[in-house]
Amino acid sequence: MVKMENFTFSLQKVLEYRMQVEDQVKAQFAQIVAAENQQSSLLDEVVQEKNAMMETPQRSLGRMQVTRRYLMALNEQIMLCRQQLLELGSQKEEVRAQLIEAQKQRKVLERLKAKQLTAFKKELAVDQQKQLDDFHRPKQLLGVN
């Protein structure tokens, strides 16, 4: 009878840990992308508000002064949004590099696992063939078919 053995990858826990790290970095990357999209939308809204205010005719001196102060505040908000977008962009690139490294680390172990599994299957096939040969050999010695 052929004995079936189960394949166990000795570094399975390490592989699972690396997959977990990769998932965490992916989540972090997704958060940064979402924040970047939100900040970009906010910037677009502020720019549209500024453009609308600049197109609105001002009929009195007091209204012109209020509008000018509001436009200055919008310009400050636009500068802040752009600065935050730059910071988020640099964070995104750092996390992207971490994600690429985490994926490389995981893939190294997955390739190793695949190689070990292939070697295991080959060894198992050789053992099974050897057992079959041993099973048929006594019959051949006795002259029985």
Secondary structure, DSSP 8 states (H G I E B T S, - for coil): ---------TTHHHHHHHHHHHHHHHHHHHHHHHHHHHHHHHHHHHHHHHHHHHHS---SHHHHHHHHHHHHHHHHHHHHHHHHHHHHHHHHHHHHHHHHHHHHHHHHHHHHHHHHHHHHHHHHHHHHHHHHHHHHHHHHHHT--
